Amino acid sequence: MFKCCYHSVFSTLSGAFILLTLSILPGTAQTIFPSAQAGNTGERRLNIYSSLDLEAAEPLIRDFQTRNRGISVHYHELQSLEIYERVLEESDEGSVTADIVISSAMDLQMKLANDGYAQKLKLANGGQWPKWANWRDTAIALTYEPSVLIYHKPSLSEADIPRTRAALTGLLERRSDALYGRVATYDIERAGVGFLFLARDAEHNRDLWGLVKAMGQAGVKLYSSSSAILERVADGRFAIGYNILGSYAAAWAQNNPTLGIVFPTDYTIVMSRIALVPNAASNPALGRLFMDYLMSFEGQSVMARQAKIPSLHPLVTGPNTAATLKQESGFQLRPISVSPGLLVYLDQVKRARFINKWNKTLQQR
């Protein structure tokens, strides 16, 4: 179906592996991780569609291959909407699709599962999983990623650092001139996670639109990715970034000491990357095997310590884990449940109405 062309070949950390990166579609890429037994007639092939950056996915794939010899991995890094559309199209055409699908678009993943495009699994670690993170053994949350507020430390005094949304609204109203053009957040029309975070805000915060109005009056800048905001806050062009994915913020803060991170104390929304095994998977047994690995103590430990993404397993402790986040900020954390309730964000009429209110409120003077 897709025409592939050779793009690049490079050595990996282990001489036993060679990585091939092939362009599949404009803006997408497939990376092949041959098994240690490459060329063996018994080699099996695992196909993954994922929105997780290759850099973060690689340690998970390497560890999985070490534990499961003779499996090559074809990793397709795609945007979340592309993942949804490809699984839908390939399934409806009667062809095969990925063996496992991992995406940060919780609503789109839930729609695939709810509409019957995903398999019910016998999960080796299902008994340890929180109920809110597992929908009928079909759609499984793998991560625990808070939405945070970031700030440029030299630009704000300790007294000005906003710890709640009410404090942020007050700061923007009080210092609108000094902060004008130096506040940023997601463009909810282009960033799915941005829309999801703001929609959840509306459910938890009756004064949300006062905050949106204050951001508009402060000349808020809108971006489709968190990296663009993090870069500009870290170097001081911006003073504040709102509703930023905490896993990315923490990674940036390691190399940028000027970047501060706040878990809002009124409430902190937590999103998860959801995985599922499609009904039309080319090799569903391998998809289930990789799902079991991703939910295992070992896989979740690699996710937290090497991929630097907060893991969900209740027994994995230390930095970048749900256990530690709950210990430090448990009372304020609001995880988004994996349930059909997510489908409300895909209702086109409600979505258009919400976005229209967002745009009108930003423009109020």
Secondary structure as UniProt FT lines:
FT   STRAND          5..11
FT   TURN            15..16
FT   STRAND          18..23
FT   TURN            26..27
FT   STRAND          29..33
FT   TURN            36..39
FT   TURN            41..42
FT   STRAND          44..50
FT   HELIX           54..67
FT   TURN            69..70
FT   STRAND          71..77
FT   HELIX           80..92
FT   TURN            93..94
FT   STRAND          100..103
FT   HELIX           106..114
FT   TURN            115..116
FT   TURN            124..125
FT   HELIX           126..128
FT   HELIX           131..133
FT   STRAND          134..135
FT   TURN            136..138
FT   STRAND          139..141
FT   STRAND          145..152
FT   HELIX           153..155
FT   HELIX           158..160
FT   HELIX           165..174
FT   TURN            175..181
FT   STRAND          183..186
FT   TURN            188..190
FT   HELIX           192..204
FT   TURN            206..207
FT   HELIX           208..217
FT   TURN            218..219
FT   STRAND          221..223
FT   HELIX           226..234
FT   TURN            235..236
FT   STRAND          240..245
FT   HELIX           246..255
FT   TURN            257..258
FT   STRAND          259..262
FT   STRAND          268..271
FT   STRAND          274..276
FT   TURN            279..280
FT   HELIX           284..295
FT   HELIX           297..305
FT   TURN            314..315
FT   TURN            319..320
FT   HELIX           322..329
FT   HELIX           330..332
FT   STRAND          333..335
FT   HELIX           340..346
FT   HELIX           348..362
//
